[in-house]
Amino acid sequence: MPSRRRGSPPDPPRTVFFLDRGLGRGLVADMLRSEGHEVKPMADVYPGGLDQEVDDPTWIRDVSAAGWIALTKDSRLIRDHREALEGSALRVFALDSSNLTGVEMAERIRGHLGRILHRAAKPGPYVYVLHRERIELRWRPEKMP
């Protein structure tokens, strides 16, 4: 590990992305790693087939506690799990379509990566949706500033 000069600021924390089961372990994970980020696919976080059994409120709680940024292609997460999201600090970025190919998902996320990192610097909980040309804030608790 390289040493820092005395008085220099500490290295910023490394960005960690959690990928839900719909994003898999391949193209999106590889793209994020090539951009210098740490990636935690759901199948690695919940190994041995548990990724197929873990419910959304459980991974929402776990990923929030770890401080990771969640990437998903489930934009219905808000509708189906509002209570779990409200009880978390989770920062979620969801693709606007579940019908994208792996290449399209990786390209969409890469195209918005700067915007994702900028928005993810703010504490959650919130959900942004990644459209082709823009990012839309879809949900945040009403009591948030």
WOMOQUI-V628499 format. One record per residue. N is the residue number from 0. RES is the residue in three letters. PHI is phi in degrees with one decimal (NA if undefined). PSI is psi as a letter, one per 40 degrees, with the letter a starting at -180 (none if undefined). Layout:
# WOMOQUI-V628499
n: {N/N}
res: {RES/RES}
phi: {PHI/PHI}
psi: {PSI/PSI}
This chain:
# WOMOQUI-V628499
n: {0/1/2/3/4/5/6/7/8/9/10/11/12/13/14/15/16/17/18/19/20/21/22/23/24/25/26/27/28/29/30/31/32/33/34/35/36/37/38/39/40/41/42/43/44/45/46/47/48/49/50/51/52/53/54/55/56/57/58/59/60/61/62/63/64/65/66/67/68/69/70/71/72/73/74/75/76/77/78/79/80/81/82/83/84/85/86/87/88/89/90/91/92/93/94/95/96/97/98/99/100/101/102/103/104/105/106/107/108/109/110/111/112/113/114/115/116/117/118/119/120/121/122/123/124/125/126/127/128/129/130/131/132/133/134/135/136/137/138/139/140/141/142/143/144}
res: {MET/PRO/SER/ARG/ARG/ARG/GLY/SER/PRO/PRO/ASP/PRO/PRO/ARG/THR/VAL/PHE/PHE/LEU/ASP/ARG/GLY/LEU/GLY/ARG/GLY/LEU/VAL/ALA/ASP/MET/LEU/ARG/SER/GLU/GLY/HIS/GLU/VAL/LYS/PRO/MET/ALA/ASP/VAL/TYR/PRO/GLY/GLY/LEU/ASP/GLN/GLU/VAL/ASP/ASP/PRO/THR/TRP/ILE/ARG/ASP/VAL/SER/ALA/ALA/GLY/TRP/ILE/ALA/LEU/THR/LYS/ASP/SER/ARG/LEU/ILE/ARG/ASP/HIS/ARG/GLU/ALA/LEU/GLU/GLY/SER/ALA/LEU/ARG/VAL/PHE/ALA/LEU/ASP/SER/SER/ASN/LEU/THR/GLY/VAL/GLU/MET/ALA/GLU/ARG/ILE/ARG/GLY/HIS/LEU/GLY/ARG/ILE/LEU/HIS/ARG/ALA/ALA/LYS/PRO/GLY/PRO/TYR/VAL/TYR/VAL/LEU/HIS/ARG/GLU/ARG/ILE/GLU/LEU/ARG/TRP/ARG/PRO/GLU/LYS/MET/PRO}
phi: {NA/-68.4/-88.2/-96.0/-72.1/-58.4/86.5/-80.5/-66.3/-66.3/-62.4/-65.7/-61.3/-74.1/-73.7/-120.7/-107.1/-98.4/-108.3/-70.0/-58.7/-68.7/-93.9/68.1/-121.4/-99.6/-59.5/-66.0/-60.6/-62.3/-62.1/-63.9/-63.4/-65.2/-90.4/92.6/-103.6/-84.7/-128.6/-123.2/-64.3/-53.9/-65.9/-84.4/-74.6/-123.6/-75.7/67.8/89.0/-63.7/-60.3/-82.3/-107.7/-65.0/-86.4/-59.4/-58.8/-69.2/-69.4/-59.8/-61.9/-66.0/-69.2/-61.1/-62.0/-77.1/80.6/-83.9/-93.8/-94.8/-113.6/-148.2/-111.6/-104.5/-73.1/-82.7/-51.7/-64.4/-63.0/-83.9/-140.0/-56.1/-61.3/-63.4/-65.9/-63.1/-89.0/-122.7/-120.1/-70.6/-105.2/-116.3/-126.7/-113.4/-68.3/-80.8/-140.2/-89.3/-99.8/-75.8/-74.3/-58.2/-62.8/-64.6/-62.3/-62.3/-65.0/-62.8/-67.3/-59.9/-63.7/-106.8/-57.2/-60.4/-66.6/-60.5/-63.3/-62.5/-69.9/-71.0/-68.8/-92.1/-66.5/-91.9/-92.2/-167.3/-132.5/-107.0/-111.7/-94.4/-91.3/-56.5/-107.7/-152.5/-115.1/-117.7/-72.0/-94.1/-157.7/-156.0/-59.2/-61.5/-85.1/-78.2/-67.7}
psi: {h/i/i/i/i/h/e/i/i/i/i/i/i/h/h/h/h/h/h/i/d/d/e/a/e/b/d/d/d/d/d/d/d/d/e/e/i/i/h/g/i/d/d/d/d/g/i/f/e/d/d/e/d/h/i/d/d/d/d/d/d/d/d/d/d/e/e/i/h/h/h/i/e/g/e/e/d/d/d/d/f/d/d/d/d/d/e/a/f/h/h/h/h/h/i/e/h/e/e/i/i/d/d/d/d/d/d/d/d/d/d/e/d/d/d/d/d/d/d/e/e/i/i/a/i/i/h/i/h/h/i/d/e/i/h/h/h/d/i/i/i/d/e/i/none}
